[in-house]
Amino acid sequence: MYAITGVTGKVGGAMAHTLLANHRSVRAVVRDADKGQAWAELGCELAIAQMEDVSALTAAFKGAEGVFILPPSEFDPAPGFPEALAVIDAVKAALEVAAPRKVVCLSTVGAQAKQTNLLTQRTLMEQALSELDMPVTFLRSGWFMENFRWDVPSAREGGVIASFLQPADKPVPMIATADVGRVAAELIQERWTGRRIVELEYERRISPNEVAATFAEILNRSVRVEEVPRGSWEELFKSQGMKDPLPRIRMLDGFNEGWIEFEGGEGTSIKGKVCLGAVLKDLIDATP
């Protein structure tokens, strides 16, 4: 039996569906029973747990062959990442007591970077879970293709997508969440010892210009990239409600300057199968 956190999201959901298709037992770890009802109807066992609740997480992980950790995303963290640290401490303590046979944790490209940025939350998780006395795999994924859902209205209505990834012709490691979930399901069924890192991206890197061209092909209209000037980011993000935009800005700098990269480079990453066009079409179809 495999316990999956974040099962109501795209990655966790894809992982659970893959395991169920392989006739594996799944325990869906959810924050409230209502959100887990659909999974219960598919035959999953439900466990109710907040990601900061040690006792509830321990119960959710107890007896599992493997546990999948999908840390919640905090896009506007307080200084020092206290929100992430609360989750990390609870997850680590629960795993130590529950003692599953193995753990797969979703991490990120650039988790090894020394520069503090928004993705440092995943660096801290890796550091903590590396201390566990059990096999742990960190699945470091590229930029989610699904992040472009925010660009659907402007691409469709105005023929433009605003890009913080710059320059617009610079290819970036990207991946579809369906691939992340599928690979996570494959990894958690494997046997290994100690700590391992698996880095995952699409079969080739994708630039913002290619994203615009793919939008254009699907929408049957011209779509261009408009680079958002670096000097405007802080004011813009604050106007959108962020209290401290610096971690997000530094993350974007990392992609643009090249220091957010896979530790093994493009040559050693494993490659996903779901193309950008398929993801964008689904996003367009799902956006009113």
C-alpha positions in Angstrom: 0.0 0.0 0.0 1.3 3.4 -1.0 0.4 6.6 1.0 0.2 9.7 -1.2 0.1 13.3 0.0 -1.2 16.0 -2.4 -3.4 13.5 -4.0 -6.1 16.1 -4.9 -3.5 18.0 -7.1 -2.4 17.2 -10.6 0.9 15.4 -9.7 -0.5 13.4 -6.8 -3.6 12.6 -8.8 -1.6 11.4 -11.7 0.5 9.3 -9.4 -2.6 7.7 -7.7 -4.2 6.9 -11.0 -1.0 5.2 -12.3 -0.8 3.1 -9.1 -4.5 2.2 -9.2 -4.1 1.2 -12.9 -1.3 -1.1 -11.8 -3.6 -2.7 -9.2 -1.7 -1.2 -6.3 -3.5 -0.2 -3.0 -3.5 3.6 -2.4 -4.0 5.5 0.8 -5.1 9.0 -0.2 -3.9 11.6 2.4 -6.2 14.6 2.2 -6.9 17.6 4.4 -10.6 17.0 4.7 -12.9 14.0 3.9 -14.9 15.9 1.3 -11.9 16.4 -0.9 -11.1 12.7 -0.6 -14.6 11.4 -1.5 -13.8 10.9 -5.2 -10.7 8.9 -4.3 -12.7 6.8 -1.9 -15.1 6.0 -4.7 -12.1 4.8 -6.8 -11.2 2.3 -4.0 -8.6 4.3 -2.1 -8.3 4.2 1.6 -8.6 7.8 3.1 -6.4 9.4 5.7 -7.2 12.9 7.0 -4.1 14.9 7.9 -2.8 18.5 7.8 0.8 18.6 6.6 1.8 20.2 9.9 0.1 17.6 12.1 2.7 15.0 13.3 0.2 12.6 14.9 -2.2 12.6 11.9 0.7 12.2 9.4 2.1 9.4 11.5 -1.2 7.5 11.3 -1.5 8.2 7.6 2.0 6.8 6.9 1.8 3.8 9.3 1.9 0.5 7.5 2.7 1.9 4.1 5.1 0.2 1.8 6.0 3.6 0.4 5.1 7.3 1.1 5.0 10.1 -1.4 5.6 13.5 0.0 4.3 16.5 -2.0 5.2 19.6 0.0 2.6 22.3 -0.2 3.7 25.4 -2.2 4.1 28.7 -0.4 4.5 31.4 -3.0 4.9 34.3 -0.6 6.9 32.9 2.3 7.8 34.8 5.4 11.6 35.4 6.0 13.4 32.2 6.9 10.6 30.0 5.3 8.8 29.2 8.6 5.8 27.7 6.8 8.0 25.2 4.9 10.0 24.4 8.1 6.8 23.6 10.0 5.8 21.1 7.3 9.3 19.7 7.1 9.6 19.1 10.8 6.2 17.4 10.9 6.8 15.2 7.9 10.2 14.1 9.1 9.0 13.3 12.6 6.0 11.3 11.2 8.2 9.3 8.9 10.6 8.5 11.7 7.8 7.0 13.8 5.8 5.4 11.0 8.9 3.9 9.4 7.6 3.1 5.9 10.0 1.0 3.7 10.7 3.9 1.4 9.9 7.5 0.5 9.7 9.5 -2.7 9.6 13.3 -2.3 8.8 15.8 -5.0 11.6 18.3 -5.2 12.7 20.7 -7.9 15.3 21.6 -10.5 17.9 23.7 -8.8 17.4 22.2 -5.3 21.2 22.1 -5.0 21.6 25.8 -5.6 23.4 27.8 -2.9 21.6 31.1 -3.6 18.5 31.6 -1.5 15.3 31.8 -3.6 11.7 30.5 -3.6 12.9 26.9 -4.3 15.0 26.9 -1.2 12.0 25.4 0.5 12.7 22.2 -1.4 16.4 22.4 -0.6 15.5 22.4 3.1 13.1 19.4 2.7 15.9 17.5 0.9 18.3 18.3 3.7 16.0 17.1 6.4 14.7 13.9 4.8 18.2 12.9 3.8 18.8 12.3 7.5 16.2 9.5 7.6 17.2 5.9 8.1 15.3 4.6 5.1 15.5 4.7 1.3 14.6 8.2 0.0 14.3 9.4 -3.6 14.1 13.1 -4.4 12.3 13.6 -7.7 13.5 16.9 -9.1 11.2 18.2 -11.7 11.5 21.0 -14.3 9.2 24.0 -14.7 5.6 22.8 -14.8 4.1 23.3 -18.2 0.8 23.8 -16.4 2.1 27.1 -15.1 1.1 28.6 -18.5 -2.6 28.3 -17.5 -2.3 32.0 -16.3 -1.4 33.0 -19.9 -4.5 31.4 -21.6 -6.8 34.5 -21.4 -4.1 36.9 -22.7 -3.0 34.6 -25.4 -6.5 33.9 -26.6 -7.9 37.5 -26.3 -4.9 39.7 -26.8 -2.4 37.5 -28.7 0.3 38.1 -26.1 1.9 36.2 -23.2 3.9 38.1 -20.5 7.1 36.3 -19.7 9.4 36.5 -16.7 11.5 33.8 -18.2 14.0 35.8 -20.2 15.4 36.1 -22.8 12.4 34.8 -24.7 14.5 32.5 -26.9 16.3 30.8 -23.9 15.2 27.2 -23.6 14.1 26.1 -20.1 13.7 22.6 -18.6 10.0 21.9 -18.4 7.7 19.0 -17.7 4.0 18.1 -17.7 2.5 17.2 -14.3 1.2 14.0 -15.8 4.7 12.9 -16.4 5.8 13.8 -12.9 3.0 11.7 -11.4 3.7 8.8 -13.7 7.4 8.8 -12.9 6.8 9.2 -9.2 4.5 6.1 -9.3 7.2 4.1 -11.1 9.9 5.2 -8.7 8.0 4.3 -5.5 7.5 0.8 -6.8 11.3 0.3 -7.3 13.8 -1.0 -4.8 16.9 1.1 -3.9 19.0 1.9 -0.9 20.1 5.2 0.7 19.4 8.6 -0.9 19.0 9.0 -4.6 18.2 12.0 -6.9 16.2 11.6 -10.1 15.9 14.7 -12.4 13.0 14.9 -14.8 12.3 17.1 -17.8 10.7 16.9 -21.2 12.7 15.4 -24.0 13.9 18.8 -25.1 14.0 22.2 -23.5 11.4 24.9 -24.3 11.7 28.6 -24.7 8.9 31.2 -24.1 9.0 31.9 -27.8 8.1 28.2 -28.4 5.3 28.5 -25.9 3.8 31.5 -27.8 4.1 29.6 -31.1 2.3 26.6 -29.6 -0.4 28.8 -28.3 -0.7 30.4 -31.8 -1.0 27.0 -33.5 -3.7 25.8 -31.1 -5.7 29.1 -31.1 -5.2 29.8 -34.8 -4.1 33.3 -34.2 -0.8 35.2 -33.8 0.7 35.1 -30.3 3.9 36.9 -29.2 6.0 37.1 -26.1 6.2 40.3 -24.1 9.1 40.2 -21.7 8.2 41.9 -18.4 11.1 44.3 -17.5 13.1 43.0 -14.5 13.0 46.4 -12.8 9.2 46.3 -12.6 8.9 42.9 -10.9 9.0 44.0 -7.3 6.3 46.7 -7.7 4.2 44.4 -9.8 4.3 41.4 -7.4 3.5 43.7 -4.5 0.5 45.1 -6.4 -0.7 41.5 -6.7 -0.6 41.1 -3.0 2.8 39.6 -2.2 4.5 40.8 1.0 8.0 39.8 0.1 8.6 39.3 -3.7 12.4 38.8 -3.3 12.3 34.9 -3.1 10.2 34.7 -6.3 12.4 37.3 -8.0 15.5 35.4 -7.1 14.0 32.1 -8.4 13.3 33.8 -11.8 16.8 35.2 -11.8 18.1 31.7 -11.2 16.3 30.3 -14.3 17.3 33.3 -16.4 21.0 33.4 -15.2 21.3 29.6 -15.4 22.1 28.8 -11.8 18.8 27.0 -11.3 19.7 23.9 -13.3 19.7 20.2 -12.9 22.7 19.0 -10.8 23.6 16.5 -13.6 22.7 18.9 -16.4 20.4 18.1 -19.3 22.4 15.0 -20.3 21.6 13.0 -17.2 18.0 13.9 -16.6 15.3 11.4 -17.5 12.8 12.6 -20.1 9.0 12.9 -20.0 6.6 12.0 -22.8 3.8 14.6 -22.6 4.3 17.4 -25.1 3.7 21.1 -24.5 0.9 21.2 -27.1 -1.1 18.6 -25.3 -0.8 20.5 -22.0 -1.7 23.8 -23.5 -4.7 22.4 -25.3 -6.0 21.0 -22.1 -5.5 24.3 -20.3 -7.3 26.2 -23.1 -10.2 23.8 -23.1 -10.5 24.1 -19.3 -10.4 27.9 -19.3 -13.8 29.7 -19.9 
